[in-house]
Amino acid sequence: MKELLEIMARLRDPAGGCPWDLQQTFTSVAPYTLEEAYEVADAIERGDLPALEEELGDLLLQVVFHAQMASEQGAFDFERVAQGISSKMRRRHPHVFGDETITDAAAQSLRWEELKAAEKAARGAPRGLLQDVPLALPALTRAIKLGRRAARIGFDWPDAVGARAKVDEELAELDEAIGTGEQTRIREELGDVLLALSNLARKLDVDAEAELRAANGRFASRFGHVEQQVAAGRGGSVDDMERFWQEAKQAERNGD
């Protein structure tokens, strides 16, 4: 760790550092930070532990990069970051580092949120339930988080049935908007459909972000089969491509 911190400091040294690293700011580095986090998630999803080792290093570099820039401004340094998260983990796990008793993961999640809210109140942070849900989250992930937050005060359906009915309601409104041809209304109603679907996923206890990624993967795989069959001269009409698609889909179900 010491070596990595020294390397980052050297890269940012105005006297002989790296020109690219020297011109970076928190804002310019932020997209790389998000990209590295996604690459970590991708390695995990693929079950590729060697890749995960490498990607975790890349993500750690992002933390070190931000901490170095903050240190140069006299705001904080990596040591402060590490101390801060260590203190937070101790506070948020009183059943491990204190004398509280928590029986299961669900109870711990609830206690975590209680402690988090208390910490924010002590800092004088805004009390609105949704105000600190990060805008930079992927839209689907943020939608799930917003729904969970609102559910804390009972703004939710009792079960998935209500959430499923809401999807039908929003689809009907989308159909009406499509009938008018008004693009602004169509966009808004389609957004409402997507939000309703995110709430249905939450009520069904389904990780919507992960399942959409999986669906993307299936689409890419099936389309690859379609491309191969067309290239092999088996046909290229819409009906042919639909047949190839169904072949790929059936192969997935058969485990081929």
Backbone as a ProteinNet text record, in pm:
[ID]
protein_1_A
[PRIMARY]
MKELLEIMARLRDPAGGCPWDLQQTFTSVAPYTLEEAYEVADAIERGDLPALEEELGDLLLQVVFHAQMASEQGAFDFERVAQGISSKMRRRHPHVFGDETITDAAAQSLRWEELKAAEKAARGAPRGLLQDVPLALPALTRAIKLGRRAARIGFDWPDAVGARAKVDEELAELDEAIGTGEQTRIREELGDVLLALSNLARKLDVDAEAELRAANGRFASRFGHVEQQVAAGRGGSVDDMERFWQEAKQAERNGD
[TERTIARY]
83.1	0	87.3	192.2	283.6	344.4	383.3	442.3	342.7	217.7	116	93.2	88.6	70.7	189.2	309.5	428.4	426.5	382	372.7	275.7	160	60.4	111.8	180.5	237.2	340.7	418.5	520.5	455.4	349.5	279.6	221.8	183.7	123.7	225.1	352.2	456.4	476.4	454.5	471.7	612	708.6	846.5	878.1	839.1	874.4	769	646.9	539.3	483.4	376.2	313.9	221.5	241.1	156.8	7.5	-29.1	-171	-227.1	-155	-203.4	-211.1	-117.5	-114.3	-232.5	-286.9	-396.9	-533.9	-537.5	-666.2	-724.1	-857.7	-932.2	-1028.2	-1094.4	-1194.7	-1299.2	-1339.5	-1443.4	-1396.3	-1274.5	-1225.8	-1196.3	-1160.2	-1128.1	-1254.6	-1361.7	-1484.1	-1535.1	-1538.5	-1586.5	-1501	-1369.7	-1282.8	-1312.4	-1345.5	-1379.4	-1502.8	-1604.8	-1725.6	-1695.6	-1613.8	-1579.6	-1509.4	-1415.8	-1343.5	-1436.2	-1533.4	-1629.3	-1712.3	-1751.3	-1827.9	-1742.7	-1614.2	-1527.4	-1506.9	-1505.9	-1502.9	-1628.4	-1744.5	-1871.2	-1874.3	-1817.5	-1815.3	-1730.9	-1614.3	-1527.4	-1596.6	-1669.5	-1743.4	-1851.8	-1924.7	-2034.1	-1982.4	-1863.4	-1805.2	-1733.8	-1722.4	-1653.5	-1505.6	-1447.7	-1307.5	-1223.7	-1171.2	-1097.8	-965.1	-888	-767.9	-801	-909	-950.4	-997.6	-1066.4	-1114.1	-997.4	-891.9	-772.8	-719.8	-709.8	-658.1	-752.1	-881.8	-978.4	-989.7	-976.9	-977.6	-857.5	-743.5	-627	-654	-717.8	-751.4	-847.8	-943.1	-1038.4	-969.3	-878.2	-803.1	-722.4	-666.9	-591.1	-678.5	-804.7	-895.8	-912.5	-925.1	-936.6	-810.4	-695.4	-567.7	-554.3	-600.2	-592.2	-672.9	-796.8	-880.8	-821.5	-770.9	-713.4	-589.4	-507.7	-388.7	-428.2	-527.1	-570.5	-625.8	-699.3	-753.1	-640.7	-539.7	-425.9	-354.2	-341.6	-275.3	-350.3	-480.6	-562.8	-574.5	-511.5	-518.1	-652.3	-730.5	-864.1	-858.5	-801.3	-783.5	-683.4	-640.5	-548.9	-598	-521.7	-564.9	-579.1	-489.3	-496.4	-629.3	-672.2	-800.6	-916.5	-908	-1012.5	-1022.4	-905.4	-903.1	-951.9	-910.8	-955.7	-1107.1	-1156.1	-1298.6	-1384.5	-1347	-1428.9	-1413.8	-1296.8	-1278.9	-1370.5	-1374.9	-1461.7	-1608.3	-1644.6	-1783.4	-1822.9	-1737.1	-1768.7	-1784.9	-1705.7	-1722.3	-1854.8	-1888.2	-2014.3	-2134	-2126.4	-2240.6	-2254.8	-2160.6	-2168	-2155.6	-2248.4	-2240.7	-2258.8	-2315.2	-2332.1	-2201.1	-2104.2	-1973.3	-1870.5	-1871.4	-1772.6	-1829.5	-1954.1	-2016.8	-2094.5	-2197.2	-2271.8	-2415.6	-2448.8	-2582.8	-2596.2	-2720.6	-2748.8	-2835.8	-2789	-2866	-2871.8	-2991.6	-3011.9	-2993.3	-3018.5	-3007.5	-2970.9	-2949.9	-2905.7	-3010.5	-3139	-3245	-3244.2	-3226.9	-3222.4	-3100.4	-2989	-2868.4	-2887.2	-2954.2	-2979.1	-3062.3	-3163.6	-3248.4	-3168.5	-3086.5	-3006.5	-2905.6	-2847.7	-2752.2	-2816.9	-2937.4	-3005.9	-3041.4	-3077.2	-3107	-2983	-2871.5	-2747.2	-2704.2	-2722.9	-2688	-2770.8	-2900.3	-2988.1	-2948.9	-2913.2	-2873.4	-2745.3	-2651	-2526.5	-2553.5	-2642.4	-2674.6	-2744.3	-2833.1	-2902.4	-2803.7	-2704.4	-2604.2	-2519.4	-2501.1	-2423.9	-2509.5	-2639.9	-2729	-2759.3	-2744.4	-2771.1	-2920.5	-2960.7	-3102.7	-3174.8	-3297.6	-3371	-3457.7	-3472.6	-3554.2	-3503.4	-3592.7	-3553.5	-3479.1	-3513.6	-3458.2	-3344.8	-3315.1	-3223.3	-3080	-3040.6	-2900.5	-2882.7	-2986	-2969.8	-2892.3	-2770	-2682.4	-2742.7	-2731.8	-2781.4	-2698.6	-2572.1	-2483	-2503.5	-2588.6	-2616.2	-2679	-2656.7	-2733	-2881.5	-2956.2	-3096.6	-3178	-3154.8	-3231.8	-3197.3	-3069.8	-3027.3	-3084.4	-3083.1	-3136.2	-3286.7	-3356.8	-3501.2	-3532.8	-3457.1	-3478	-3452.7	-3344.7	-3308.2	-3412.7	-3463.6	-3568.6	-3693.1	-3730.6	-3847.3	-3829.9	-3710.6	-3684.6	-3691.8	-3636.1	-3639.2	-3783.2	-3863.1	-4002.4	-4080.6	-4045.3	-4116.2	-4096.1	-3989.6	-3963	-4075.9	-4144.9	-4254.3	-4389.7	-4390.5	-4515.4	-4565.7	-4486.3	-4528.6	-4492.4	-4575.5	-4542.9	-4666.3	-4661.8	-4767.9	-4741.4	-4845.5	-4823.3	-4755.6	-4772.6	-4711.2	-4688.8	-4641.4	-4608.9	-4732.2	-4848.5	-4970.9	-4999.6	-4988.5	-5013.3	-4911.7	-4785.8	-4681.1	-4704.3	-4751.3	-4779.1	-4895.7	-4996.9	-5110.8	-5067.4	-4970.5	-4920	-4851.7	-4784.7	-4721.8	-4827.7	-4938.9	-5047.6	-5103.7	-5120.3	-5172.9	-5081.8	-4951.1	-4856.5	-4846.9	-4859.4	-4858.2	-4978.7	-5094.3	-5214.3	-5195.8	-5131.3	-5106.6	-5004.7	-4908.9	-4812.7	-4883	-4974.3	-5049.6	-5128	-5187.9	-5261.2	-5167.5	-5048.7	-4952.4	-4907	-4882.2	-4841.3	-4950.5	-5076.1	-5187.9	-5193.1	-5143.7	-5143.7	-5025.8	-4920.5	-4801.3	-4718.8	-4750.8	-4677.3	-4550.5	-4435	-4309.8	-4276.4	-4304.9	-4276.2	-4355.6	-4484.2	-4567.9	-4525.8	-4490.7	-4446.3	-4323	-4226.6	-4104.4	-4136.9	-4223.5	-4258.1	-4328.6	-4423.3	-4498.8	-4410.7	-4317.2	-4225.2	-4135.8	-4094.1	-4016.4	-4094.6	-4224	-4308.6	-4322.1	-4328.2	-4333.6	-4207.7	-4092.8	-3966	-3956.5	-4004.4	-4004.2	-4095.6	-4212.8	-4305.7	-4244.3	-4172.4	-4106.4	-3997.7	-3928.6	-3825.2	-3888.7	-4005.4	-4074	-4126.2	-4170.6	-4214.8	-4096.5	-3980.9	-3861.3	-3827.9	-3839	-3809.5	-3905.1	-4032.6	-4131.9	-4115	-4059.9	-4035.2	-3898.6	-3826.2	-3692.5	-3597.2	-3606.2	-3520.7	-3424.6	-3296.9	-3197.8	-3215.6	-3288.5	-3323.5	-3200.1	-3101.6	-2980.8	-2908	-2894	-2824.1	-2901.2	-3033.1	-3112.3	-3116	-3111.8	-3105	-2969.5	-2863.3	-2732	-2734.2	-2796.8	-2804.8	-2885.6	-2994.3	-3076.2	-2997.9	-2917.2	-2830.9	-2735.4	-2680.8	-2589.1	-2657.5	-2780.5	-2854.9	-2885.2	-2921.4	-2950	-2826.8	-2711.5	-2588.7	-2552.7	-2571.4	-2538.3	-2630.6	-2760.4	-2856	-2835.1	-2807.5	-2786.6	-2659.7	-2559.1	-2438.4	-2468.8	-2560.5	-2600.8	-2672	-2757.5	-2828	-2727	-2628.6	-2526.4	-2452.5	-2418.2	-2344.5	-2426.1	-2556.3	-2640.3	-2661.6	-2676.9	-2691.9	-2563.1	-2448.8	-2320.1	-2296.4	-2356.3	-2340	-2433.1	-2516.1	-2604.1	-2733.3	-2774.2	-2897.7	-3022.2	-3002.9	-3115.6	-3091	-3164.1	-3143.1	-3268.8	-3384.7	-3509.7	-3542.8	-3641	-3685.2	-3732.3	-3806.5	-3854.2	-3737.3	-3635.9	-3518.1	-3447.6	-3430.7	-3360.1	-3438	-3570.4	-3651.6	-3633.6	-3623.3	-3602.1	-3466.5	-3365.3	-3231.9	-3231.8	-3305.9	-3317.2	-3378.5	-3485.2	-3552	-3462.8	-3380	-3284.5	-3188.1	-3135.6	-3041.3	-3107.8	-3230.7	-3305	-3328.6	-3366.1	-3389.7	-3259.9	-3149.7	-3020.1	-2982.9	-3014.3	-2987.6	-3066.3	-3193.3	-3278	-3230.7	-3174.5	-3126.1	-2985.8	-2926.1	-2792.3	-2683.8	-2716.5	-2616.2	-2512.8
-119.5	0	125.5	120.7	235.4	264	157.8	175.2	238.5	194.2	248.4	396.1	434.5	575	658.3	602.2	673.2	689.1	585.8	592.8	702.3	708.4	808.8	948.9	965.3	1096.5	1137.2	1040.4	1068.7	1107	1038.1	1069.1	1210	1257	1390.3	1498	1463	1558.3	1659.1	1788.1	1889.3	1888.8	1842	1837.7	1698.1	1672.5	1545.6	1437.7	1472.7	1374.6	1348.4	1273.8	1240.3	1354.1	1407	1518.5	1485.7	1361.5	1325.8	1324.6	1260.3	1253.6	1392	1478.2	1611.5	1697.4	1674.4	1759.4	1709.7	1596	1540.4	1612.9	1607.1	1662.9	1556.7	1585.3	1490.6	1460.5	1565.9	1550.4	1465	1486.2	1411.2	1265.2	1237.8	1100.8	1020.9	1090.4	1021.5	917.5	947.2	843.8	717.8	734.4	616.4	535.2	605.1	536.6	450.1	505.7	429	311.6	335.4	229.8	114.1	146.5	40.3	-37.8	30.7	-39.7	-137.5	-96.2	-185.9	-304.7	-281.2	-391	-491.2	-442.9	-533.5	-620.3	-555.5	-629	-730.1	-693.1	-783.4	-906.9	-887.9	-1001.1	-1095	-1036.2	-1117.4	-1197.8	-1131.2	-1198.6	-1312.9	-1296.7	-1401.8	-1507.8	-1484.7	-1580.7	-1588.8	-1480.7	-1478	-1416.6	-1499.8	-1448.6	-1381.4	-1433	-1358.7	-1218.3	-1207.8	-1075.6	-989.3	-1050.5	-975	-916.9	-996.5	-946.1	-821.1	-826.7	-711.7	-593.1	-618	-507.8	-441.3	-520	-460.3	-367.4	-404.9	-316.7	-186.9	-197.7	-77.5	12.3	-50.1	28.8	94.2	20.4	77.5	198.2	189	302.6	426.9	408.1	522.4	589.4	509.2	563.1	641.4	582.3	647.5	778	776.8	896.3	1010.4	982.7	1087	1136	1043.4	1081.9	1169.3	1138.1	1219.3	1361.5	1373.7	1508.2	1586.3	1518.1	1585.7	1627.3	1542	1574	1699.2	1711.9	1828.9	1957.5	1945.4	2062.8	2082.5	1993	2003.7	1962.4	1884	1843.4	1716.6	1611	1484.4	1400.5	1290.2	1201.6	1057.6	963.5	824	770	812.7	766	807.1	929.3	976.8	895.7	862.8	782.7	646.6	581.8	449.6	454.6	557.5	571.4	594.5	675.3	706.5	583.5	501.1	383.5	279.8	273.2	180.5	218.6	347.3	393.7	368.5	393.5	371.9	225.3	134.9	-7.9	-52.6	2.6	-31.5	21.4	145.7	204.2	128.1	88.2	26	-123	-178.9	-319.8	-332.9	-271.9	-278.6	-420.1	-509.6	-648.3	-726.4	-670.4	-734.8	-665.7	-531	-455.4	-393.7	-424.9	-373.7	-482.8	-442	-540.2	-559.7	-509.8	-532.7	-676	-722	-854.6	-840.3	-893.9	-894	-1037.3	-1082.7	-1225.4	-1267.1	-1176.6	-1217.5	-1099.4	-1128.9	-1026.7	-917.3	-954.2	-854.5	-754	-804.3	-716.6	-625.1	-677.7	-596.4	-486.6	-517.6	-415.8	-301.7	-337.4	-235.7	-151.3	-216.8	-144.7	-54.4	-102.2	-21.9	109	100.4	220.1	313	257	339.9	416.7	346.7	411.6	516.3	484.8	579.1	706.6	690.4	807	890.4	822.9	894.5	974.5	916.6	986	1110.6	1098.5	1213.2	1323	1281.7	1380	1454.8	1382.3	1444.3	1545.2	1519.7	1612.1	1727.4	1721.2	1824.2	1806.6	1682.3	1654	1662.5	1687.4	1692.1	1565.9	1581.3	1468.3	1398.4	1455	1391.3	1251.9	1155.4	1016.8	995.8	1072.4	1047.6	1142	1237.9	1344.4	1298.7	1190.3	1149.1	1025.8	989.7	879.5	935.5	887.1	949.9	957.6	1074.4	1094.1	1016	987.8	921.7	771.2	716.1	572.8	539.3	417.4	376.1	395.3	440.1	477.3	364.2	240.5	128.8	103.3	108.3	89.6	199.5	323.2	435	420.6	372.6	353.5	253.9	144.2	44.4	106.1	181.5	242.8	345	424.9	521.1	449.9	339.2	263	206.3	156.4	100.8	208.2	324.1	432.6	474.4	492.7	534.8	430.6	303	194.7	199.6	265.6	270.5	337	431.4	498.9	449.2	331.2	269.5	309.5	388.4	428.3	314.4	210.4	89.9	2.2	-95.6	-195.1	-304.1	-367.5	-473.5	-597	-617.4	-733.7	-704.2	-804.5	-785.8	-767	-809.1	-797.9	-651.5	-566.1	-423.9	-364	-404.4	-353.7	-400.2	-524.5	-576.4	-501.8	-469.7	-394.1	-254.8	-196.9	-64.5	-68.5	-179.4	-194	-188.2	-260.4	-257.9	-116.7	-49.1	87.8	179.6	170.2	256.4	219.1	90	48	104.5	106	161.4	310.6	381.2	523.7	545.5	453.5	463	442.4	345.4	321.8	446.2	512.4	635.3	741.4	753.2	853.4	823.8	696.2	657.9	695.4	679.6	713.8	861.5	945.7	1090.1	1131.4	1051.6	1086.3	1196.8	1237.4	1344.9	1286.8	1322	1261.9	1289.2	1409	1439.7	1348	1333.5	1248.3	1101.8	1059	920.4	891.9	984.8	965.2	955.8	1044.1	1044	915.2	872.1	751.2	625.9	623.7	511.1	507.7	625.2	632.8	578.7	610	559.7	407.6	351.8	206.2	143.1	199.9	145.9	155.1	267	282.4	178.8	156.4	56.9	-82	-113.5	-243.7	-258.8	-149.5	-156.5	-187	-128.9	-156.3	-299.6	-351.4	-490.7	-582.7	-553.8	-634.4	-630.5	-512.4	-499.2	-582.5	-578.9	-655.6	-805.6	-845	-986.9	-1030.6	-936.2	-963.1	-1008.2	-941.2	-969.4	-852.8	-882.2	-779	-735	-626.6	-583.4	-550	-484.1	-447.8	-572.6	-671.2	-795	-872.2	-876.1	-952.4	-884	-750.8	-682.2	-706.6	-707.4	-741.9	-883	-976.3	-1114.1	-1121	-1044.4	-1042.3	-984.1	-881.9	-825.6	-931.8	-1010.5	-1116.7	-1221	-1257.7	-1355.2	-1299.9	-1173	-1111.3	-1115.8	-1077.2	-1075.6	-1215.8	-1315.2	-1452.6	-1504	-1479.9	-1526.7	-1455	-1325.8	-1251.9	-1300	-1337.8	-1393.6	-1519.4	-1602.8	-1723.6	-1685	-1584	-1538.4	-1494.4	-1415.4	-1368.7	-1485.6	-1583	-1699.1	-1774.5	-1792	-1866.4	-1790.9	-1659.5	-1578.5	-1584.6	-1573.5	-1578.1	-1714	-1819.8	-1954.4	-1980.2	-1881.9	-1894.2	-1968	-1977.2	-2048.7	-1962.1	-1838.2	-1748.9	-1616.1	-1512.2	-1380.8	-1298.5	-1361.2	-1286.9	-1269.8	-1186.9	-1165.8	-1297.8	-1375.8	-1505.5	-1599.7	-1598.2	-1682.1	-1643.4	-1512.8	-1466.3	-1500	-1490.9	-1529.4	-1678	-1759.4	-1903.5	-1929.8	-1859.2	-1877.3	-1833.2	-1724.1	-1674.5	-1781.3	-1841.5	-1944.1	-2066.8	-2096	-2205.6	-2178.7	-2056.9	-2019.9	-2024.4	-1977.4	-1976.2	-2119	-2208.3	-2346.4	-2413.6	-2378.8	-2435.3	-2394.3	-2268.8	-2223	-2306.3	-2329.7	-2405	-2549.3	-2603.5	-2742	-2752.2	-2635.6	-2636.3	-2666.3	-2647.9	-2677	-2564.9
0	0	0	80.1	87.3	-49.6	-120.8	-253.4	-350.6	-345.5	-435.9	-408.3	-282.7	-248	-297.5	-285.6	-333.3	-484.5	-554.3	-700.5	-742.2	-674.9	-711.4	-684.6	-573.4	-541.5	-645.3	-691.9	-793.6	-926.4	-962	-1086.1	-1084.1	-965.6	-952.2	-914.8	-911.3	-874	-987.4	-961	-1067.5	-1127.4	-1048.6	-1097.8	-1150.1	-1273.7	-1335.9	-1329.2	-1288.3	-1285.1	-1423.9	-1430.7	-1559.4	-1604.2	-1724.2	-1771.6	-1766.7	-1805.1	-1805.3	-1663.2	-1572	-1433.8	-1370.7	-1405.9	-1346.3	-1388.3	-1505.4	-1551.7	-1507.9	-1437.9	-1397.3	-1276.2	-1267.7	-1154.8	-1103.3	-992.2	-941.5	-1048.5	-1118.6	-1220.7	-1337.3	-1383	-1498.6	-1464.4	-1339.4	-1298.7	-1265.9	-1226.5	-1183.4	-1283.9	-1416	-1509.2	-1508.7	-1488.5	-1480.9	-1354.8	-1247.7	-1122.3	-1141.2	-1206.6	-1234.4	-1326.7	-1428.8	-1523.4	-1453.5	-1363.9	-1293.6	-1201	-1139.5	-1054.1	-1136.6	-1256.1	-1343.7	-1387.7	-1409.7	-1451.6	-1337.9	-1214.5	-1099.4	-1098.6	-1117.7	-1119.3	-1232.8	-1348	-1462.5	-1433.4	-1371.5	-1337.9	-1239.8	-1143.7	-1046.8	-1116.7	-1205.8	-1275.5	-1362.7	-1419.1	-1502.2	-1420.4	-1289.7	-1204.8	-1234.8	-1283.8	-1324.8	-1211.7	-1123.2	-1007.8	-1044.7	-1141.2	-1180.9	-1230.9	-1310.3	-1358.5	-1242.2	-1146.2	-1030.3	-952.2	-937.1	-867.4	-935.5	-1067.4	-1142.6	-1134.7	-1150.9	-1151.4	-1014.4	-907.5	-774	-756.9	-815.3	-811.5	-885.2	-1001.8	-1078.1	-1000.7	-931.4	-852.9	-733.5	-670.3	-559	-604.7	-725.4	-779.6	-788.9	-823.2	-831.6	-695.1	-590.7	-454.5	-419.5	-451.1	-422.6	-501.5	-626.5	-712.5	-650.1	-613.6	-553.4	-421.8	-341.2	-212.8	-231.4	-332.2	-359.5	-398.7	-485.3	-526.8	-408.5	-320.5	-202.7	-108.4	-96.1	-10.2	-59.6	-191.1	-248.7	-216.4	-193.4	-159.7	-9.2	68.2	214.3	271.1	194.9	240.3	325.5	269.8	342.1	263.3	323.4	252.7	264.5	207.8	208.4	349.8	439.5	578.1	640.9	614.6	666.8	609.9	480.7	417.4	485	505.4	567.8	711.6	783.8	922.5	928.3	834.9	833.7	810.2	711.6	683.7	794	857.5	969.2	1085.4	1116.9	1225.1	1192.3	1067.3	1026.9	1040.1	996.7	1005.1	1149.3	1239.3	1381	1434.9	1397.9	1444.3	1389.6	1263.3	1196.7	1230.8	1307	1347.1	1499.1	1572.2	1718.5	1773	1693.3	1736.6	1725.8	1651.2	1638.3	1727.7	1724.8	1800.3	1927.3	1959.8	2080.9	2150.1	2224.5	2303.6	2254.9	2134.7	2081.9	2030.1	2021.5	1966.5	1843.1	1732.3	1607.6	1557.8	1523.4	1496.7	1351.4	1255.9	1116.5	1027	897.8	803	784.5	785.5	768	882.8	1003.9	1121	1114.4	1065.8	1052	948.7	837.1	734.2	791.1	869.9	931.6	1031	1112.1	1211.6	1143	1032.2	955.2	911.8	857.5	809.5	924.4	1039.4	1157.4	1200.9	1207.8	1248.6	1146.9	1019.7	913	924.9	949.9	964.5	1085.4	1194.5	1315.9	1292.5	1219.5	1189.2	1105.8	1008.9	923.9	1003.3	1093.1	1175.8	1264.2	1316.6	1403.1	1325.6	1196.2	1112.5	1060.8	1087.1	1035.4	889.6	840.8	700.2	671.6	545.7	509.9	554.1	604.4	657.5	554.3	433.5	331.5	299.3	292.7	271.5	140.2	38.9	-93.4	-132	-46	-86.2	-106.3	-41.1	-53.7	-141.8	-218.4	-313.4	-432.7	-458.8	-557.4	-697.9	-757.6	-893.7	-995	-961.8	-1057	-1065.4	-980	-988.6	-1123.8	-1174.5	-1292.5	-1264.9	-1365.5	-1344.3	-1282	-1327.2	-1274.3	-1128	-1095.4	-956.8	-868.4	-918.5	-839.8	-819.9	-921.8	-909.4	-797.8	-792	-686.9	-550.1	-540	-411.2	-367.8	-462.3	-429.2	-377.5	-443.9	-399.9	-260.5	-232.3	-99	8.7	-23.8	74	103.6	-2	16.8	95	76.4	145.5	296.1	340.9	485.4	564.1	498.1	568.5	518.6	456.5	415.1	278	203.8	68.6	-26.1	-27.4	-101.9	-111.1	-200	-207.3	-103.7	-52.7	46.7	-11.7	-143.4	-207.3	-355.6	-427.9	-569.6	-657	-608.5	-689.1	-723.4	-624	-647.8	-742.7	-726.8	-815.3	-958.4	-973.1	-1108.2	-1172.8	-1094.5	-1147.2	-1191.7	-1118.4	-1154.9	-1291.2	-1322.1	-1453.9	-1563	-1543.7	-1641.5	-1657.5	-1544.3	-1548	-1629.3	-1603.7	-1675.6	-1823.6	-1854.7	-1995.2	-2069.7	-2002.7	-2064.6	-2094	-1999.6	-2020.4	-2132.6	-2144.4	-2254	-2387.4	-2392.8	-2515.9	-2556.4	-2458.7	-2487.5	-2544.1	-2483	-2529	-2670.5	-2699.2	-2834.4	-2934.8	-2893.6	-2980.4	-3014.8	-2922	-2948.6	-3036.7	-3036	-3112.7	-3050.3	-2926	-2858.9	-2796.4	-2850.3	-2807.4	-2661.5	-2613.3	-2473.2	-2381	-2411.4	-2328.8	-2341.2	-2460.8	-2481.3	-2395.3	-2398.2	-2319	-2170.2	-2122.9	-1981.1	-1940.7	-2023.3	-1989.7	-1997	-2092.5	-2100	-1976	-1930	-1806.2	-1688.9	-1683.6	-1574.9	-1581	-1702.7	-1717.1	-1660.4	-1695.9	-1647.3	-1495.1	-1439.3	-1293.6	-1228.6	-1288.8	-1235.4	-1239.9	-1346	-1356.9	-1251	-1220.6	-1116.7	-980.9	-955.6	-829.5	-823.6	-938.3	-941.4	-911.3	-969.4	-941.5	-793.1	-734.5	-590.8	-507	-540.5	-463.2	-483.1	-599.3	-625.8	-573.1	-511.7	-457.4	-567.8	-682.2	-796.6	-815.4	-836.8	-864.2	-1009.4	-1030	-1165.5	-1248	-1188.4	-1262.1	-1310.3	-1222.1	-1258.8	-1365.3	-1351.6	-1448.7	-1584.5	-1586.8	-1715.3	-1781.5	-1701	-1756.9	-1814.2	-1742.5	-1790.6	-1919.8	-1926	-2047	-2163.9	-2135.9	-2241	-2293.8	-2201	-2240.4	-2326.7	-2289.2	-2368.7	-2507.7	-2512.6	-2642.8	-2732.9	-2676.2	-2755.4	-2803.3	-2715.6	-2752.3	-2863.1	-2847.6	-2948.4	-3081.6	-3073.4	-3197.1	-3267.4	-3187.8	-3247.3	-3327.1	-3273.9	-3346.7	-3476.3	-3468.9	-3589.2	-3694.6	-3653.2	-3747.8	-3812.1	-3731.6	-3783.4	-3888.9	-3861.1	-3953.9	-4083.8	-4073.5	-4194.9	-4276.5	-4207.9	-4277.3	-4343.3	-4283.2	-4338.6	-4456.3	-4489.9	-4605	-4579.4	-4452.7	-4420.7	-4441.1	-4480.7	-4501.8	-4434.1	-4479.8	-4421.6	-4408.5	-4432.6	-4418.6	-4269.9	-4242.7	-4105.1	-4044.9	-4123.4	-4073.4	-4045.2	-4131.5	-4109.5	-3979.3	-3963	-3842.9	-3716.3	-3722.4	-3606.6	-3577.6	-3682.4	-3663	-3597.8	-3643.6	-3585	-3437.8	-3411.9	-3274	-3184.2	-3230.5	-3151.1	-3133.6	-3234.4	-3221.2	-3106.1	-3102.8	-2997.4	-2861.1	-2855.8	-2729.8	-2680	-2770.2	-2731.4	-2687.6	-2755.7	-2717.3	-2576	-2538.9	-2403.2	-2302.3	-2333.2	-2240.6	-2226.6	-2336.2	-2332.7	-2273.9	-2247.6	-2192.5	-2291.6	-2421.7	-2526.3	-2535.7
[MASK]
++++++++++++++++++++++++++++++++++++++++++++++++++++++++++++++++++++++++++++++++++++++++++++++++++++++++++++++++++++++++++++++++++++++++++++++++++++++++++++++++++++++++++++++++++++++++++++++++++++++++++++++++++++++++++++++++++++++++++++++++++++++++++++++++

